[in-house]
Amino acid sequence: MGNSSRKGEEEEEDEGGEDGEEEKATKREKEVVEEVELPLGVEELLESGDPVLDLSYHKFKRLPLRVCELMHLEKLYVCGNRLHTVPDSLSQLQRLRTLALDFNKLDDIPLAVCELTNLTHLYVGSNRLMTLPPEFTNLKNLRCFWMESNYFQRFPRELYDLPNLKSLQMGDNRLKALPPDFCRMASLKGLWLYGNRFETFPKVLLHMESLEILDFDRNKITELPSLKRLRPLHLFSYDHNPVMEPPKVGEEVILVGEGAAEFMEVREARKERRRKPAEQEAEELAQAEEERVIHGILKNSNSKLLGDEAAVNMEDSDVKEEETSIKEEVQEECVELPVTECDGADLEYDEAIIEYETEEILYEGEGFEYEGERLEYENIPMDYEYEDGEELEDTGGQDQGA
């Protein structure tokens, strides 16, 4: 009996084992079938080689395994599907910078996602998340994390270890407060906390001096402190809160909420009143500067004209002096010699001398033909210049003797 019972048990175990193997095989076949039967157009997307792959709203229950083989991917969008998790092999896609998993059915952040250490943008909104895994701190390069429309009741401290996080979207969760050491997130520039359960404004935010965008819409805050110390703040939204008046903010901050429109109108009118005198003063200064420049130009022009006139006057005086000196010289040359009475013979002799001098002057000119043996004789030695100087001198002596 005992042996037969054991034998029966063994047979049952064998049958159970066989059934288990069959179930596993059936499951594998089902996965293969699901893997093969891809929606229309997805095959082309997988083979495109594009670094951006968008598989959103295809009703995937499992992410196609072929996606995890696309090592070139940099951006992957699988929003609006029915994913409860992702394959472990997704961690191979180390070139991924952006991963969008929002509008799925995730209960936790998959560990494969926490191994994508080069991620800069991660979107997990509209899932079923309540906490973050400790491994989430591996995402040191994360700059933008959107986790809106989940079920967080406490702020996840894992985010403290993300030094580059600048944009944090936590709207539509169940937060009532922020931890006192929230100011450790000094790099934050944008913080969305709309649709939570805040009844008082978290004072720790007054120490977040890098914030540029702060959204507290749809909470239960009744009073707002002055936000003037948040100097980089550009937008503060507090719409749909039971507050009576807007907070005090810097001159350039845009407000959205109860009384914000009237407040900004008054502020703009005040700025306009200040702006007009400033513009008028600037215009007067510009006009004075323009006049100064014009006067300077005119002054320089007048100086130049005066200088030119002085130069002309100096030139005129020089010309006049030169004309005067020329006149004086001419007058000196034109001085009449005293008249002398001479005899006829002497007078004839003088005429001969005058004729002789005239011939000498004519000889000095160029392009004239001269008469007389003496002048023709003197032209001959020019052809032998510097060849027989002594003979030239002797010939000249003979001519004088003749």
C-alpha positions, 0 to 999 in steps of 0.5 A, a space after each residue: 500500500 505504501 509503495 503504491 501510494 508513493 508510486 501514485 504520488 510520483 505519478 501525480 508529480 510527474 503529471 504535475 511536472 509535465 503540466 507545468 512544462 506545458 504551461 511554460 511552453 504555452 506562455 513562451 509561445 504566447 510571448 513569441 506570438 505577441 512579439 511577432 504580431 506587432 501593430 501596423 507600422 511598428 515594424 518600420 519604426 523598429 527598422 528605421 534606425 532613427 534615434 527617436 522611437 515613439 510607440 505611444 498608444 499602441 495598447 502594449 501589455 509588454 514592451 516588444 523585446 526588439 526595442 531593447 536591442 536598439 542600442 542607438 536609441 536616445 529617446 523612447 516614448 511608450 506612453 498610453 500603453 498597458 505596461 506593468 513593467 519593462 524588460 530587464 534588458 532595457 538597461 542595455 540602452 545606455 544611450 537613452 537620454 529621454 524615457 516617457 512611461 506616463 499613462 501606463 499601469 506601473 506600480 513601481 519604477 522598474 529597476 532596469 530604468 534605474 540602471 539607465 544612468 545617462 537619462 536626463 528626462 524621465 516621465 512617469 506621470 499618471 501611473 500607480 506609484 507611491 514610492 521610489 526605489 533606493 536605486 533611483 539615486 543612480 540617475 545622477 544626470 537626471 534634470 527633468 522628472 515628472 511624476 504627476 498624477 500618482 499617489 505620493 503622500 510623502 516627498 521622496 527623499 531619494 530625489 535629494 541625491 540628484 544634484 542636477 535636477 532642475 524641473 520637478 513635477 509633482 502635481 496631483 498627488 497627495 502631499 500635505 507638506 514638504 520636509 524641513 530640509 527640502 532646501 537641499 535641492 538647491 538646483 531646482 528652478 521649476 516646482 509644480 505642486 498643484 492639486 495636492 493637499 497643502 493648507 499652509 505655504 511651505 516656509 522652507 521654499 522661502 530659502 529656495 533662491 533659485 526657483 523661477 517657476 512655482 505652481 500651487 494651484 488647487 490647494 487649500 492655502 489661505 495665506 501667502 507670505 512675501 516672496 520678494 526674497 525669491 529674486 529669480 522668481 518669474 511665475 507664481 501661480 496660486 489659482 483656486 486657493 482660498 486666499 484673500 489677496 496676492 503675495 508681495 513679489 518682485 516687479 517682474 513676477 507674473 502672478 496667476 490667481 485671485 486678485 492677481 489681474 488687478 494687482 498687476 494692473 496697478 503695478 503696471 500703472 505705477 511702473 508707467 508713471 515712473 517710466 514717463 519721467 525716466 523716458 523724458 529725462 533720458 530724452 532730454 539727456 539725449 537731446 543735450 548730448 546731440 546739441 553738444 555734438 552739433 555745437 562741437 562740430 560747428 565749433 570745429 568747423 568755425 575753427 577750421 574756417 577761421 584757420 583757413 581764412 587766416 591761412 589765406 590772409 597769410 598767403 595774401 600778405 605773402 603775395 602782396 609782399 612778393 609783389 611789392 618786392 618785385 615792383 621795387 626790383 623793377 623800379 630799381 632796374 628801370 631807374 633812368 641813367 643820367 643823360 650825357 652829351 657826347 660828340 658824334 664820334 663817341 655816339 657812333 662808338 656806343 652804338 657799335 658796342 650796343 650792336 655787339 652786345 645784342 649779338 652776344 645775347 642772341 647767341 645765348 638763346 636756342 633755336 636761332 641762326 646767327 650771322 658773323 664769322 666770329 659766332 659761326 667760328 665759336 660753334 665749331 669747337 662744340 663738336 670737339 668738346 673735351 677732346 682737345 681742350 688746349 687746341 680749343 683755348 689756342 684757337 680762341 686766342 687766335 680768334 681774339 687776335 684776329 
